[in-house]
Amino acid sequence: MDNNQIEQKVRNFLLDEMMKDEVKNISNDDILMLDSIEQVEMRVFLEEEFSIVLDNQTEPFTTITQIIQIIHNN
């Protein structure tokens, strides 16, 4: 899966499931400002959607670019 496909899936999740409308207008390097509950929701989404296993040492998700890198690294 290429970066554009991953980005679109992440953005759709943020828009549809987390109701983060600001995602429409941010760059991949803008800070997402996810609270602790949203961090958990993102972790579950990534593990289920991309069939990856994230350990407890994974840093908090801050940008879409960072999320894409985490997916590629797992």
N, C-alpha and C positions, 0 to 999 in steps of 0.2 A: 504494500500500500504506500502511495507516495504522500509527501507532506501536505499537499493540497487536499487530498481525501481525508487525511487525519484531521487537519484544521477544520474542515467543514463539519465533520462528525462532532468534534469538540464544541464548535460554535453552536451547532444545532442543539446539543445537549444543554449548554448554558442558556440558550434562548428558551427552549421548550420546557425543560425540566426545572431549571433554577430561576426562570423568569428574569434573566439578566439582560434586559433590553439594551443596555449600554454596549454590549458585545457587538452590536451591529456597526458601531462606529469606532472601535478601538483597533489599534495595530496589534500585531502578534507579540510585540514587546512591551505593551502597556500592562501595568499591574492590574490583576483581576479583582483584588480585594475580596477574597473568599473567606467567610468566617469558618469556625471550626466544624460546624455541621456541614457546610458546603464542601469543605475539604474531604470529609468522609464520603459524601455523596459522589464527589469527583473520583475518589479512589475506587469506589465500588463500580462506577461506570467504566473507568479505564480497565479494570480487571475483567469485567464481563465483556465489554465491547471488543477489546483487543487481545483477550486471552493471555494476559500477563499477570505476574505475581509481584506485587509491590511489598517490600519489607517495611517494617516499622521505622526504619531509618530514612526512608524517602523524605526529602525536604517538602515543606508545604508548597502547594502549587501556586505559582505567582504569575506566570505569563503563559500564553498559548505556545510560544516558542519553547519554553521549558517543558511543557507537557509533551510536545512532539518529541523532544530529545529523550524524555523518560521512556516513551513508548518504543523508540528505536533501540534504546539501551537494554530493553527487557525482552 
